[in-house]
Amino acid sequence: MVQEQKNERKKTILSGIQSSGDITVGHYAGAIRNWAALQHQYECFFMTADLHALTVRQEPVALRKRTLDVIAMYIACGIDPESSVLFVQSHVSAHAELAWILNCFTGVGECSRMTQFKEKSQQHNENVNVGLFAYPILMAADILLYQADLVPVGDDQKQHIELTRNLAERFNFHYSPTFTVPEPFIPPVGARIMSLQEPTKKMSKSDENQKNVIFLSDSDDVIAGKIRRAVTDSGTEISYSVEKRPGISNLITLYGVATGMSFAAIEEAFSGKTYSEFKSGTADAVINLIAPIRGRFTQLRSEPGELESLMKTGAEAAAARARRTLSKVYKKVGLTERPR
Ligand code: TYM
């Protein structure tokens, strides 16, 4: 029995963040902190989605820098590079290769129904490119290559995982079992952190108004200022209700993410207090969370050699795993074997 448990393979996680902007407290709440919590129970692959970032025009020097920033931020947030594989998506060519095969199994209608595609094509109406349209298919390739069982993401990625599941099932049905059908892991708290000034809209790194967004690289003063100016509601009550009090509810969520306290405990702690007192408590909590992350990040970024060697090891480990799946897929669809 003990032996059996020992031999049992850990289940697999894959997840990632685009390197199209700086990492926000939303990324932390919806994704990274859950990766950190799950990392020792699973075999984990965490990547920077730099190919996905290209769906929107990027400044090349900034994109290269941010790709490294994202990896450093993962470690600064508590991902252990000794036990998880950290890598850059474009370093493993199997992602683009499997995406092509999956393109041939995806209906145009399926992609055009994706909420994020609809939103992004409105936001970037000067550049509605095929990459933006096929974006969820590349994401499906990311996940299916590693035979991931679980994909921890924020709420906005749920529809993309649903598509991934459909593609896996379709392929498995058409040929024979090939891909693990993954489950999303959407956290009960913090799956959708909202904008500070417009709390009915998701907090987004690319928001033109930077006061809406808390970045993990923000200084203590900047964090305090953004929270102080956050839009609250007309009432006085500090209690969670997204419908009645979206602004306060968003701050309660941030407080909960930063401290691990339940909503009920936060409400009790601030019962009878003013919005201003609550905001200053929230600012302190968020600063206590972010300041050490920022410190570790700065330290890691001052040692580029370490990060580069880590990316090399990560790319090799990821490529070996991805190649196994891709070879199976190539064989099943009828591509001829590469002469050795
Ligand atoms: P991206 O880069 O937009 O966001 C990365 C992760 O952070 C979560 N997130 C949030 N969670 C809570 N509140 C917010 N305001 C918030 N903003 C972002 C997202 O839900 C996501 O989990 N397509 C993906 C990246 C990707 C990926 C993958 C993810 C590429 N391949 C494979 C998982 C598996 C994306 O654009 O996420």
Residues whose N, C-alpha, C, O or C-beta is under 5 A from the ligand:
A	BS01	TYM	L14 S15 G16 I17 Q18 G26 H27 A29 G30 A31 A49 H52 M139 D142 I143 P152 V153 G154 D155 D156 Q157 G190 A191 R192 I193 K202 M203
